[in-house]
Amino acid sequence: MEGDESGLFNIEVDSSDESSTDEVPRDFQSEESFQAVRREWKAKIETGEIHKTLKYPLNTPSKPDMQQVLYAIEELYFLRRFEEAIEVAAKVLDGEKLGDEFRSVVEGYKARCVKRLEDIPPK
């Protein structure tokens, strides 16, 4: 190797550049604030209705939108509401600019639901 003045070994570390890591005390919230939050807090209970909150058409969805869609389809699948899951997947797949990976995941869920419907014996 030539001199140490170039390349990887030419790195300077200065402790003044580091940000301070002040720890936040565990009891930073006042008792009144805690009690207010405690009074208003309610557990979030999902009852198979996430799909009703989705907005269609889903064009150029954000990551939270995509996650919400997958949660909705997974919830319907878990509750064995395969027809509804297929409908949701079809509506989502009608959207534009979904992204190849997201589209393939939704298509996979739709295919699983169709397969499960075929496997259910007639009554």
N, C-alpha and C positions, 0 to 999 in steps of 0.2 A: 504494500500500500504506500501511496505517496504520503504527504504530510497529513497531520490530524486536523488541519485548519479547514478542510472541506468535507462535505458529505455528512454522514450520520453523526459523527463524533463532534461536530461543530454546533452543539446545542448548549445554550446557557440556561441555567435554572436560577431564578431569583425568587426568594421567598416572599418578597414584597408584592409579587404578582398574584399570589394566591389570595383567594377571597377568604374572609374570616368565616369560620364555621361556628357561629354562636349557636348554642343549643337552646331550643325552645323548651321552657319548663313544662313538665307534664300537667301542671295545674294552671296553665295560662288562661283558661276560660273562667270567668267569674261564676259564682254559684247561681246568681240570678239568671245569667245567660244560659247556663246548663239546665236549670229548671224550666226555662221558657222553651228550649229545644225539646226537652223531655215531654212536656205537655203536648206539643204539637206533633211529635213524631208518631207515625203509624207505619206498621210493617207493610211492605208492598206485596200484595198477594195477586199472583197471576192466575186467572181462571180460564185460560184458553181464548182470550179475546185480544191478544196483541195484534193479530192480523187486522182488526177493525181500526187500528190507529194508523195503518200504513196509508200513504198518499200515492195514488197512481196518476199518470204513468211515472215510472221511476227512471228518469233520464239523468245521466251523469250523477249517480248517487254518491254521497259522501260515505266515509267509512262507518260512522254511526248509523246511517241509513241502511247500509248493507248488513250490518250486524243485527239491526232490528228486524229486517226481513228474514234473516236466517233464524233468529230466535222465534219468530212467528211460525215459520214452517216447522221447525223442530218441536215447538210446543204442540202444534196440531198433530204431528206425527206421534208424539209421545201419548197424546190423548186418544189415539187411534181414530182421528177424524181425517182420514186419508183423502176423501173427496175434497174437503175444504183446503187441505194442504196443496192438492193438485191445482185447484182454482187460483190460489194465491201465487203459486209458482208460475202458472201460465200468465197471469197479469203482470208479474215482475218481468218475465221474459219478453213481454211486448215492449218494454222500455228500450231506449237507445243508449249507446255508449256505456254499457254495463261493465265492460272489462271481461276479458276471456276467462280469467280464473273464477270470478264471481259467477259468471254465466254458467260455467261448467259445474260449480257447486250446486247452484239452484237446479240445473238439469238433473244432476245426480239425485237430489232429494225427490224431485218429481218422479224420476224413474223408480226409486225405492217405494214411493207411495203407490204407484201403479202396480208394481210387483206385489205389494202387500194386499191390495184390493183383489188381485187375481187369486191370491192364496187363501182368501177368506171363503169358506164353503158357503154355498147358498142356503138360505133358511127354508 
